């Protein structure tokens, strides 16, 4: 009976994890902070629309650039390389000025400010794992709290980059900055 309940719970979790909100709760309860951030980033990609004129070939993979020194975070983000979003594969690379980033994950204010100073992030979904990222001009700030993971969205930054967030994502935010 216990095995049946566990397998039924696992089935429910798998079904619910396809919806962003449930993935947040499940991931926050069972995984490391790095894995939670990577799962959130994956879902942010799923619920973001890039401009058609971004000039990328249709089969071009979405590049996730990492600006972090946390090796566990890099490993968790590299795991996304086995996934696809809307038929596009994902590729994780270390951030550099020459990198062609569709998504940028940053873990510190110092790194973010140096990237912004370089102005190398057009049409790039920016996600930060430090407090104050959205206020600093980033698009999505991940907030890990006791009992779960939440996020704030800077809608003005997304509009400047010509990115559009699906309404399902906006409904789940903790706070929207306009």
C-alpha positions in Angstrom: 0.0 0.0 0.0 2.8 2.4 0.9 4.5 1.8 -2.5 1.2 2.5 -4.2 0.8 5.8 -2.4 4.5 6.7 -3.1 4.1 5.9 -6.8 0.8 7.7 -7.0 2.4 10.8 -5.3 5.3 10.6 -7.8 2.9 10.5 -10.7 1.0 13.5 -9.3 4.3 15.4 -8.9 5.4 14.6 -12.4 2.1 15.8 -13.8 2.1 18.9 -11.6 5.7 19.8 -12.4 4.7 20.5 -16.0 3.0 23.6 -14.6 5.5 26.2 -13.4 4.0 26.9 -10.0 4.0 23.2 -9.0 7.6 22.9 -10.2 8.6 25.7 -7.9 7.2 24.0 -4.9 8.4 20.5 -5.7 11.9 21.6 -6.7 12.3 23.8 -3.6 11.3 20.9 -1.3 13.5 18.2 -2.8 16.5 19.7 -4.5 19.6 21.8 -3.9 19.4 25.6 -4.4 21.4 25.3 -7.6 19.0 22.7 -9.1 16.0 24.8 -8.1 17.5 27.8 -9.9 18.2 25.7 -13.0 14.6 24.4 -13.0 13.3 27.9 -12.6 15.5 29.1 -15.4 14.3 26.4 -17.7 10.7 27.3 -17.0 11.4 31.0 -17.5 12.7 30.0 -21.0 9.6 28.1 -21.7 7.4 31.1 -20.8 9.4 33.7 -22.7 9.0 34.8 -26.3 12.0 36.3 -28.1 11.4 38.8 -31.0 11.2 37.2 -34.4 13.7 39.7 -35.8 16.5 38.6 -33.5 18.2 37.3 -36.6 18.8 33.8 -35.4 18.4 30.8 -37.6 15.4 28.6 -36.7 17.6 25.6 -35.7 20.1 27.7 -33.7 20.2 26.4 -30.1 19.3 28.8 -27.3 22.5 29.7 -25.6 22.4 29.9 -21.8 25.4 32.0 -20.6 26.5 31.5 -17.0 28.2 34.3 -15.1 28.9 32.5 -11.8 31.8 30.9 -10.0 29.6 28.4 -8.3 30.6 25.1 -9.8 27.4 23.3 -8.6 25.3 26.0 -10.2 27.2 25.6 -13.5 26.7 21.9 -13.4 23.0 22.3 -12.7 22.6 24.7 -15.6 24.7 22.5 -17.9 22.1 19.7 -17.3 19.7 21.8 -19.2 21.7 21.1 -22.3 19.8 17.8 -22.6 16.5 19.6 -22.9 14.6 21.4 -25.6 12.1 24.3 -25.6 9.7 24.7 -28.6 11.9 22.4 -30.7 15.1 24.3 -29.9 18.0 22.7 -28.1 19.7 24.4 -25.2 23.4 25.0 -24.9 25.1 26.2 -21.8 28.3 28.3 -22.1 30.4 30.5 -19.8 29.6 34.2 -20.2 32.1 36.3 -22.2 31.8 39.5 -24.1 31.9 37.5 -27.3 29.3 35.0 -26.2 26.0 35.0 -28.1 23.6 34.8 -25.2 19.9 34.2 -25.4 19.7 33.7 -21.7 22.1 35.0 -19.0 22.3 33.7 -15.5 24.2 36.0 -13.0 24.9 35.3 -9.4 26.4 38.5 -8.1 25.8 42.2 -8.3 29.5 42.9 -9.2 29.3 40.5 -12.2 26.0 41.9 -13.3 27.2 45.5 -13.2 30.3 44.7 -15.3 28.1 43.0 -17.9 25.6 45.9 -18.0 28.6 48.2 -18.4 29.7 46.2 -21.5 26.2 46.5 -23.0 26.3 43.0 -24.5 22.8 41.8 -23.6 20.4 42.8 -26.5 17.4 40.4 -26.7 18.8 38.4 -23.8 16.6 37.0 -21.0 18.5 38.0 -17.8 18.0 36.0 -14.6 19.8 36.7 -11.4 20.3 34.7 -8.2 21.1 37.6 -5.9 18.9 40.0 -3.9 18.3 43.2 -5.7 18.8 41.9 -9.3 15.5 43.1 -10.6 16.1 46.5 -9.0 19.5 46.6 -10.7 17.9 46.3 -14.1 17.8 42.5 -14.5 14.6 40.9 -15.8 14.0 38.0 -13.4 15.3 37.8 -9.8 15.1 34.4 -8.1 14.2 34.5 -4.5 14.8 31.4 -2.4 12.8 31.6 0.8 12.1 29.1 3.6 9.3 27.0 2.2 9.8 27.7 -1.5 11.2 29.6 -4.4 9.7 32.8 -5.8 10.7 35.4 -8.3 10.4 39.0 -9.2 10.1 40.3 -12.7 11.3 43.7 -14.1 8.8 44.1 -16.9 10.5 47.4 -18.1 13.8 45.6 -18.6 12.1 42.8 -20.6 10.3 45.4 -22.8 13.6 47.1 -23.5 15.0 43.8 -24.7 11.8 43.2 -26.7 11.0 40.0 -24.8 7.5 39.0 -23.8 6.6 36.9 -20.9 3.6 34.6 -21.1 0.7 35.5 -18.8 1.1 32.2 -16.9 4.5 33.3 -15.8 3.4 36.8 -14.8 0.6 35.4 -12.6 3.2 33.5 -10.5 5.5 36.4 -9.7 6.0 37.6 -6.2 6.4 41.2 -7.5 6.4 42.9 -10.9 8.5 46.0 -11.4 7.2 48.2 -14.2 
